[in-house]
Amino acid sequence: MSSLADVVVCAAADAFRGDGEIFASGMGTIPMLGARTARATFEPDLLVSDGEAFFIGNDLPLGSDDKIVEGWIPFRSVFDTLWGGRRHVMMGASQMDRFGNSNIAVIGPFANPKAQLLGVRGGPGNTINHATSFFIPKHSTKVFVESVDMVSGLGYDRASRLGEVVRRHHRLPRIITNMAVMDFESADHSMRLRSVHPGISVADVQSATGFELVIDGDVRETPQPTAEEIEVIELLDPRGLRHREVA
């Protein structure tokens, strides 16, 4: 059986399936591995950066400088790309509610928070302008809450009230955690349990979630990586950094 980290990386890669020639941007080790694994296996047209200023043309291992440069994507150019909807980012969240509203800014009241986090950063622009998926390393009721303390990224309920342009570009394809995969493919775009990782039950996931998940029939097990995918992941992460990121 594959490691949990390998299962999670492949689940992250699957979030980019069908994207075609867009900028696949991973924030963190596993999201970056997910994007690069997708490109190396089933989505060869994805544009993947080195995390600095270039699009890369080879399967670049994490931490390596042995890159083939196929384009230039400095930070200022990212905005030109995302405003047109030609990007799919996978980022993190400190809190998320049933409709995908996310918080990376503060814990507690904004005027007097218990904890200052990252700030909203790119959350509003990402979720309004292009596809945004999320990787949560530790699934818990502290993360998946009934109501976020501050909205840093828009969920489906808020996006639906902001006009056709936002509705057309707003999309939250996938939420991947150390326990399960979720999406919003329910009738009212409430979070749906898509699969559970090996050894995890539906009840385990629900008990670690602060609201009722949508359950459509029998929930499948998250697929194990193929031999090809394991080979690619080992190439891309020879130091095993992925194992440090999954709780």
C-alpha positions in Angstrom: 0.0 0.0 0.0 1.2 3.5 -0.8 2.0 6.1 1.8 -0.6 8.6 2.8 1.5 11.4 1.4 1.6 9.7 -2.0 -2.2 9.2 -2.0 -2.6 12.9 -1.1 -0.2 14.1 -3.9 -2.2 12.1 -6.5 -5.5 13.4 -5.2 -4.0 16.9 -5.5 -2.8 16.1 -9.0 -6.3 14.9 -10.0 -7.7 18.4 -9.1 -5.9 19.7 -12.2 -7.4 17.0 -14.5 -8.9 18.5 -17.6 -7.5 21.9 -17.1 -5.4 22.0 -20.3 -3.1 24.9 -21.1 -3.5 27.1 -18.0 -1.1 28.1 -15.2 -1.2 25.4 -12.5 0.1 27.1 -9.4 0.8 25.1 -6.2 1.3 26.9 -2.9 3.3 24.6 -0.7 5.0 21.2 -1.1 2.1 18.9 -1.8 0.1 21.4 -4.0 3.3 22.0 -6.1 3.9 18.3 -6.3 0.3 17.8 -7.3 0.6 20.3 -10.2 3.9 18.9 -11.4 2.6 15.3 -11.1 -0.4 16.1 -13.2 1.8 17.7 -15.9 4.1 14.8 -15.9 1.3 12.2 -16.3 -2.1 13.2 -17.7 -2.1 17.0 -18.3 1.1 17.7 -20.4 -0.2 21.1 -21.5 -0.2 22.6 -18.0 2.0 25.6 -17.4 4.0 25.0 -14.2 6.4 27.5 -12.6 9.6 27.0 -10.6 8.0 29.1 -7.8 10.2 32.1 -8.7 10.0 33.6 -12.1 9.9 31.0 -14.9 7.6 28.4 -16.5 9.5 25.1 -16.6 9.7 22.7 -19.5 10.9 19.7 -17.7 9.9 17.5 -14.7 11.8 19.6 -12.1 12.4 18.0 -8.7 11.7 20.1 -5.7 14.7 22.2 -4.7 16.5 21.6 -8.0 17.9 24.3 -10.3 18.3 22.0 -13.2 15.4 23.6 -15.1 14.5 24.0 -18.7 12.9 27.5 -19.0 10.0 27.8 -21.4 8.5 31.1 -20.3 8.7 34.0 -18.0 6.2 34.5 -15.1 7.5 37.1 -12.7 5.1 38.1 -9.9 3.7 41.1 -11.7 2.8 38.9 -14.7 0.8 36.5 -12.5 -1.9 39.2 -12.2 -2.3 39.5 -16.0 -2.8 35.7 -16.1 -5.2 35.3 -13.2 -7.5 38.2 -14.2 -8.4 36.4 -17.4 -9.2 33.2 -15.5 -6.3 31.2 -17.0 -5.0 30.0 -13.7 -5.8 27.2 -11.2 -4.2 27.7 -7.8 -4.1 25.2 -4.9 -3.6 27.1 -1.6 -4.2 26.6 2.1 -6.9 27.8 4.5 -7.0 28.2 8.3 -10.8 28.1 8.3 -13.4 27.1 5.7 -17.2 26.8 5.8 -19.7 24.6 4.0 -19.9 26.8 0.9 -16.1 27.3 0.6 -15.7 30.7 2.2 -12.1 30.6 3.4 -10.0 32.5 6.0 -6.3 33.0 6.1 -6.3 36.4 7.9 -7.3 36.2 11.6 -8.7 33.9 14.2 -11.3 35.7 16.3 -13.0 39.1 15.8 -11.2 41.2 13.2 -11.0 44.3 15.5 -9.4 42.2 18.3 -8.2 38.9 17.0 -6.9 36.0 19.1 -4.3 35.4 16.3 -3.0 37.3 13.3 -2.4 35.0 10.4 -1.2 35.8 6.8 -3.7 38.5 5.9 -6.0 38.0 3.0 -3.1 38.1 0.5 -4.3 36.7 -2.9 -7.5 35.0 -1.6 -10.0 37.5 -2.9 -8.5 37.8 -6.4 -7.9 34.1 -6.7 -11.4 33.0 -5.8 -13.1 35.7 -7.8 -11.0 35.4 -11.0 -10.1 31.7 -11.5 -10.3 28.1 -10.2 -9.0 27.8 -6.6 -8.5 24.4 -4.9 -7.3 23.9 -1.3 -4.9 21.6 0.5 -5.5 21.2 4.3 -2.8 19.1 6.0 -4.8 18.4 9.1 -8.6 17.9 8.8 -10.3 19.2 12.0 -13.3 21.1 13.4 -11.0 24.0 13.9 -10.5 24.3 10.2 -13.9 23.2 8.9 -16.2 25.6 10.7 -19.9 26.7 10.6 -18.8 30.3 10.0 -15.3 31.7 9.2 -14.1 34.5 11.4 -13.2 36.6 8.3 -13.8 35.9 4.6 -10.5 36.0 2.8 -11.7 33.9 -0.2 -15.2 33.7 -1.6 -17.4 30.7 -1.3 -20.3 29.8 -3.6 -23.0 31.6 -1.6 -21.2 34.9 -1.8 -20.0 34.5 -5.4 -23.6 33.9 -6.5 -24.6 37.4 -5.4 -21.8 39.2 -7.2 -22.9 39.2 -10.8 -22.3 37.1 -13.9 -18.6 37.9 -14.4 -17.7 36.5 -10.9 -20.1 33.5 -11.3 -18.5 32.6 -14.6 -14.9 32.5 -13.3 -15.5 31.5 -9.7 -14.8 27.8 -9.2 -13.6 25.7 -6.2 -12.8 22.3 -7.8 -11.4 20.3 -4.9 -10.5 20.3 -1.2 -7.8 17.7 -0.3 -7.0 16.9 3.4 -5.1 14.2 5.2 -8.4 12.4 5.6 -10.5 12.9 2.5 -11.3 14.7 -0.7 -14.2 17.1 -0.9 -15.9 19.1 -3.7 -18.9 21.4 -4.1 -20.8 19.4 -6.7 -24.0 19.3 -4.8 -27.3 20.9 -5.7 -26.7 24.0 -3.5 -22.9 24.0 -3.8 -22.5 22.8 -0.2 -19.3 20.8 0.5 -19.7 17.2 -0.6 -17.5 14.3 0.6 -16.0 12.9 -2.6 -13.7 10.2 -1.2 -12.0 9.0 2.0 -8.4 8.0 2.1 -7.4 4.4 2.9 -8.1 3.5 6.5 -10.5 6.4 7.0 -14.2 6.1 7.4 -17.0 8.5 6.4 -17.8 8.8 10.1 -14.2 9.8 10.9 -14.4 12.6 8.4 -17.8 13.8 9.5 -16.7 13.9 13.2 -13.7 16.1 12.2 -15.9 18.5 10.3 -17.9 21.3 12.0 -20.9 21.1 9.7 -22.9 18.4 7.9 -21.2 17.2 4.7 -23.2 16.2 1.7 -23.1 12.5 1.3 -24.2 11.1 -2.1 -24.6 7.4 -1.7 -21.6 5.2 -1.1 -18.4 7.3 -0.8 -15.5 5.7 -2.6 -11.9 5.3 -1.3 -9.4 7.7 -2.7 -7.5 5.8 -5.4 -4.0 4.4 -4.7 -1.2 5.8 -6.9 -0.3 3.8 -9.9 3.3 2.5 -10.4 3.8 5.3 -13.0 2.6 8.0 -10.5 4.9 6.6 -7.7 7.9 6.8 -10.1 7.0 10.4 -11.0 6.5 11.4 -7.4 9.9 9.9 -6.4 11.5 11.8 -9.2 9.9 15.1 -8.3 10.5 14.7 -4.5 13.6 12.6 -4.0 14.1 14.0 -0.5 10.6 12.9 0.6 9.5 16.4 1.7 5.9 15.4 1.1 5.9 13.1 4.1 6.6 16.1 6.4 3.4 17.9 5.2 0.7 15.4 5.9 -0.5 15.0 9.5 
